[in-house]
Amino acid sequence: MEIIPEIPSEYCSSDEAQRIISKNGILLTVYNSMSTSDQLCFEQQYYSELKLSIQQEYEGDKILNEISSVGLKCIALKGWELKNLYPRNNMRKMADIDILINPYDYEVIKDTMQRIGFSCDVSEESSWKHDNFVKGNVTVEIHKRLTDDSKDIQAWEQNMWKTATSIKDNIYEMSFVDYMVFHFVHLRKDFLNGKIGLRRIVDTWLLHNRLEDETEIRKILKSLGMLTFYERMIRLSQVTMGEETIDDNSEIMLKHAFKYGIFGTDKAYKAGRIASMSRQSLLLGKIKSFTAAVFLPYKRMKAHFPKLKKWPILLPYYWIKRIIRVLRNTRMSDNKARLDYSGIDQSTYDEMKLFFEAGGV
């Protein structure tokens, strides 16, 4: 079986199709089905991506075994597992390696990753959701949680560990239904950040084709308020793979994918953040987005600064430290740039609201 996302010719030229393939991260998926002339255009990029995929597979197995050996439970996430749904696992590109840990011990994880040659981009400050480690071209996200602050989604995540099964010592895997739930929870998060690429759409189609009975996942996603989003994404994947005729919602989302790609753009991220904060007013969305980014709740501050768990009296110090780092040209400078919403106008905001409506979020 070949997996070939079809790009409707009425939307783009051949050159534009090549741009869409690169921007949407599907080169490994479609390369062997390209014409010889198109393969020559992508040859260097293809072998570069293939090499990285092999490196990720090697390093990923090593990381799981090392983390398991220090007594922490771990689960491989996202692209790593999705690769196995493709006819050949090298048909699916991964941006990085994602691993979930339970219980999360920042110091143990940092020492373990450094012992096998990975550098850490933080010292005393741990991230709210995951910490990043790098070795050459391989980037690893070690997750302490899968989800956001929603109590319903957090409850699902806790239950997920109860139904996960050990495949080797402390290396676990989710049930297939839980993996699908996580896929849609993560996909919705990306969607609200203005991202929906063809690679994620193909992933959705493959997962849905593996599902024998939709009853349980529909029940779970309905309880999480995500059933309409699920239905729209399934329909979009079937349209993309030529199984259904295109409808208005799918057309809006496909055009968005062609324009912004798998990783989106800074402009799309900002517009998505603003629109998710407020559907009533561009100005209100900008204000809410800025304050939410700068003034983190206490729970997230504890996640960023683990010393607060033992010394809550230090909270004012860390508040001041974080605000100064946001305002100064330090490692937080990227976040500072993300707080500049001056480039988002009314038309971009309205476009993002239409995109959200098409996806049912």
GIJO-V438083 format. One record per helix or strand. SS is the DSSP state (H for helix, E for strand). FROM is the first residue (numbers start at 0). TO is the last residue. Records with the same first field share a line. If there is no record, write none. Layout:
SS=FROM-TO + FROM-TO
This chain:
H=8-10 + 13-22 + 26-32 + 35-68 + 78-84 + 88-90 + 105-114 + 150-162 + 175-191 + 197-209 + 214-222 + 226-239 + 247-259 + 265-276 + 281-293 + 297-303 + 305-308 + 311-326 + 332-337 + 345-358
E=72-75 + 96-101 + 118-119 + 129-134 + 137-142 + 164-167 + 170-172
